[in-house]
């Protein structure tokens, strides 16, 4: 709703904005409010703003790597860059809202080898706070190794997650992105959420989703 000089009018329902994911993506709700405020300032009419907010995000390619979600056999699959602790916390808040009452959460993560241990620790903090049922520690592609081997990065993540109280059986070493996605989809059941924090491997993940019939 928009309030101006004591008058209130409703622009659109939140459920009609694809990027809001039913209101679970609070960061996109905030982004939309900012965009609406700017639109009003420069004189956009309501129809233009409604048209943009109700259509952008419907297509898989509208916002690549930023909160892309699809339903596959009752499982919600979400891809996001998740390249810093703040972004990871935001997208985890979203996927937590997408879980059913009995839904489980799988999070797949890796990080560039030149990230500080503080950054990695803060990312682990955000992941642990979401209480995932499985954390898959993905192997780094060579372009991201930057002085640390995949095994070393997995060790750093594992150590921090264990220190935060994540059970050892819930922390799994995995292969690269497409292989890890297969593992997650084979594990998932209807009502679950699979979150893949992907970087340069996005194309291989999308190809795997297509090969499994999740994307057309």
Secondary structure by P-SEA (a helix, b strand, c coil): ccccccbbbbccccccccccccccaaaaaaaaaaaaaaaaaacccaaaaaaaaaccccccccccccbbbbbcccbbbbbbccccaaaaaaaaaaaaaaccccbbbbbbbcccccccaaaaaaaaaaaaaacccbbbbccccccccccccaaaaaaaaaaaaaaaccccccbbbbccaaaaaaaaaaaccccbbbbbbcccaaaaaaaaaaaacccc
